[in-house]
Amino acid sequence: QVQLVESGGGFVQPGGSLRLSCVVSGRTISLNPMGWFRQAPGKEREFVSAIGYHSFLTSYSDSVRGRFTISRDNAKNSVYLQSNNLKPEDTAVYYCAFGRSSLSASWSDYDYWGQGTQVTVSS
């Protein structure tokens, strides 16, 4: 059984930073792309970032590019999202996702999902 467990969310003031982590068990991530999505109250789940099994391949949504950095540690079967200069509009539940084959911004290209971690940005 594949499980993804996110952590690192919390409450932060605008301009602050958080580092989200996702640990995967039950399957190695080393041959698969991994992604982060988020869902704010009343909104659809949206793509945030993805990373290929080669770490030099990354993708970001326009809303987070330049502020967020995705990374992976295949030895630890983990993926990370460093989130800097956070804004109130970044408030959402952040989900880690296990990709199928290619770097993608579409949720349908991801087979396994974590339970999410809440990020709240407010003054």
C-alpha positions as a LaTeX table, in Angstrom:
\begin{tabular}{lrrr}
\hline
Residue & $x$ (\AA) & $y$ (\AA) & $z$ (\AA) \\
\hline
Gln1 & 0.00 & 0.00 & 0.00 \\
Val2 & 1.41 & 3.34 & $-1.05$ \\
Gln3 & 1.15 & 6.11 & 1.54 \\
Leu4 & 2.15 & 9.74 & 1.31 \\
Val5 & 2.40 & 11.77 & 4.49 \\
Glu6 & 2.82 & 15.54 & 4.34 \\
Ser7 & 4.09 & 17.72 & 7.16 \\
Gly8 & 5.42 & 21.21 & 7.74 \\
Gly9 & 2.28 & 23.24 & 7.30 \\
Gly10 & 1.21 & 25.86 & 9.78 \\
Phe11 & 0.33 & 29.46 & 10.41 \\
Val12 & 2.69 & 32.13 & 9.10 \\
Gln13 & 2.58 & 35.86 & 8.55 \\
Pro14 & 2.82 & 37.34 & 5.05 \\
Gly15 & 6.42 & 37.28 & 3.88 \\
Gly16 & 7.21 & 34.27 & 5.98 \\
Ser17 & 8.46 & 30.84 & 4.94 \\
Leu18 & 7.52 & 27.22 & 5.38 \\
Arg19 & 9.12 & 23.98 & 4.24 \\
Leu20 & 6.66 & 21.25 & 3.42 \\
Ser21 & 7.78 & 17.65 & 3.44 \\
Cys22 & 6.27 & 14.51 & 1.99 \\
Val23 & 7.45 & 11.05 & 2.95 \\
Val24 & 6.37 & 8.15 & 0.77 \\
Ser25 & 6.12 & 4.55 & 1.91 \\
Gly26 & 5.19 & 1.40 & 0.06 \\
Arg27 & 6.85 & 2.33 & $-3.22$ \\
Thr28 & 10.06 & 3.97 & $-4.31$ \\
Ile29 & 9.74 & 7.45 & $-5.80$ \\
Ser30 & 13.05 & 7.27 & $-7.63$ \\
Leu31 & 11.54 & 6.49 & $-11.05$ \\
Asn32 & 8.49 & 8.73 & $-10.87$ \\
Pro33 & 7.69 & 12.42 & $-11.03$ \\
Met34 & 6.28 & 13.95 & $-7.88$ \\
Gly35 & 4.04 & 16.95 & $-7.47$ \\
Trp36 & 2.46 & 19.39 & $-5.08$ \\
Phe37 & $-1.09$ & 20.65 & $-5.44$ \\
Arg38 & $-3.19$ & 22.87 & $-3.21$ \\
Gln39 & $-6.85$ & 23.53 & $-2.56$ \\
Ala40 & $-8.26$ & 26.63 & $-0.95$ \\
Pro41 & $-11.76$ & 26.73 & 0.58 \\
Gly42 & $-14.39$ & 26.91 & $-2.13$ \\
Lys43 & $-11.86$ & 26.46 & $-4.91$ \\
Glu44 & $-10.74$ & 23.60 & $-7.08$ \\
Arg45 & $-7.49$ & 21.78 & $-6.47$ \\
Glu46 & $-4.71$ & 23.51 & $-8.37$ \\
Phe47 & $-1.22$ & 22.60 & $-9.47$ \\
Val48 & 1.67 & 24.15 & $-7.55$ \\
Ser49 & 4.84 & 22.39 & $-8.64$ \\
Ala50 & 6.29 & 19.14 & $-9.96$ \\
Ile51 & 9.69 & 17.51 & $-10.19$ \\
Gly52 & 10.89 & 14.80 & $-12.50$ \\
Tyr53 & 12.80 & 11.75 & $-11.37$ \\
His54 & 15.81 & 13.69 & $-12.52$ \\
Ser55 & 15.77 & 16.60 & $-10.14$ \\
Phe56 & 16.81 & 19.11 & $-12.80$ \\
Leu57 & 13.34 & 18.87 & $-14.36$ \\
Thr58 & 10.92 & 21.07 & $-12.46$ \\
Ser59 & 7.71 & 22.93 & $-13.16$ \\
Tyr60 & 5.90 & 25.68 & $-11.28$ \\
Ser61 & 2.61 & 27.47 & $-11.54$ \\
Asp62 & 2.86 & 31.13 & $-12.43$ \\
Ser63 & 1.52 & 32.09 & $-9.01$ \\
Val64 & 4.43 & 30.52 & $-7.10$ \\
Arg65 & 7.34 & 30.66 & $-9.56$ \\
Gly66 & 10.26 & 32.49 & $-8.00$ \\
Arg67 & 8.95 & 32.01 & $-4.47$ \\
Phe68 & 8.62 & 28.23 & $-4.12$ \\
Thr69 & 11.27 & 25.57 & $-4.73$ \\
Ile70 & 10.56 & 21.88 & $-5.12$ \\
Ser71 & 13.19 & 19.26 & $-4.38$ \\
Arg72 & 13.46 & 15.55 & $-3.78$ \\
Asp73 & 15.67 & 13.10 & $-1.91$ \\
Asn74 & 15.23 & 9.69 & $-3.47$ \\
Ala75 & 17.34 & 8.07 & $-0.76$ \\
Lys76 & 14.80 & 9.26 & 1.81 \\
Asn77 & 11.84 & 8.65 & $-0.52$ \\
Ser78 & 10.82 & 12.22 & 0.14 \\
Val79 & 9.79 & 15.39 & $-1.65$ \\
Tyr80 & 9.96 & 18.92 & $-0.33$ \\
Leu81 & 8.44 & 22.30 & $-1.10$ \\
Gln82 & 10.30 & 25.33 & 0.20 \\
Ser83 & 7.80 & 28.18 & 0.25 \\
Asn84 & 9.16 & 31.70 & 0.67 \\
Asn85 & 7.59 & 35.14 & 0.68 \\
Leu86 & 4.24 & 33.60 & 1.44 \\
Lys87 & 1.10 & 35.56 & 0.64 \\
Pro88 & $-2.45$ & 35.33 & 2.02 \\
Glu89 & $-3.54$ & 33.86 & $-1.32$ \\
Asp90 & $-1.22$ & 30.90 & $-0.68$ \\
Thr91 & $-3.54$ & 29.80 & 2.12 \\
Ala92 & $-4.73$ & 26.29 & 1.27 \\
Val93 & $-4.38$ & 22.62 & 2.04 \\
Tyr94 & $-1.25$ & 21.41 & 0.27 \\
Tyr95 & $-1.19$ & 17.88 & $-1.14$ \\
Cys96 & 1.73 & 15.76 & $-2.21$ \\
Ala97 & 1.13 & 13.53 & $-5.22$ \\
Phe98 & 2.89 & 10.52 & $-6.79$ \\
Gly99 & 3.13 & 10.93 & $-10.53$ \\
Arg100 & 2.65 & 8.30 & $-13.20$ \\
Ser101 & 5.17 & 8.88 & $-15.94$ \\
Ser102 & 5.85 & 12.45 & $-17.03$ \\
Leu103 & 6.08 & 15.88 & $-15.49$ \\
Ser104 & 2.52 & 17.12 & $-15.42$ \\
Ala105 & 0.32 & 19.87 & $-14.01$ \\
Ser106 & $-2.80$ & 17.73 & $-14.35$ \\
Trp107 & $-4.08$ & 16.02 & $-11.23$ \\
Ser108 & $-5.24$ & 13.08 & $-13.37$ \\
Asp109 & $-1.62$ & 12.16 & $-14.06$ \\
Tyr110 & $-1.00$ & 11.39 & $-10.40$ \\
Asp111 & $-1.91$ & 8.02 & $-8.90$ \\
Tyr112 & $-1.44$ & 8.49 & $-5.16$ \\
Trp113 & $-2.14$ & 11.40 & $-2.85$ \\
Gly114 & $-1.39$ & 12.40 & 0.71 \\
Gln115 & $-3.95$ & 13.63 & 3.19 \\
Gly116 & $-2.74$ & 17.22 & 2.97 \\
Thr117 & $-1.20$ & 19.77 & 5.28 \\
Gln118 & $-2.80$ & 23.13 & 6.05 \\
Val119 & $-0.93$ & 26.34 & 5.26 \\
Thr120 & $-2.44$ & 29.56 & 6.56 \\
Val121 & $-0.91$ & 32.92 & 5.73 \\
Ser122 & $-2.38$ & 35.81 & 7.66 \\
Ser123 & $-1.39$ & 38.86 & 9.64 \\
\hline
\end{tabular}
